Amino acid sequence: MKSKDKIILEKILKYIEELHDFIKDYSHEDFENDRKTINACVFNLSQIGELTNKVSIDLINENPRY
C-alpha cells in the first residue's frame, strides 16, 4: 500500500471514530434535535466522501470488495 493511501485510510478511520463518538449515547430523537451534532456528522461524512475520491486506483483494484 502506498503511504498516501495509508494516510488517507487513517484519516477516514479517524472521521468514522469521531462519528461514533458523536452519537454513541444518542437516541434517534436526541440526534434529530441536536443541530450541532447533525452538522458535525454531516461534516465528517463529507470529509470521508472527499477522501475516498483520493484513494489510488491501485488500492481500489487490489480490494474490489471494499
Helices and strands as residue ranges (DSSP letters): H 3-23, H 28-32, H 35-52, H 57-62
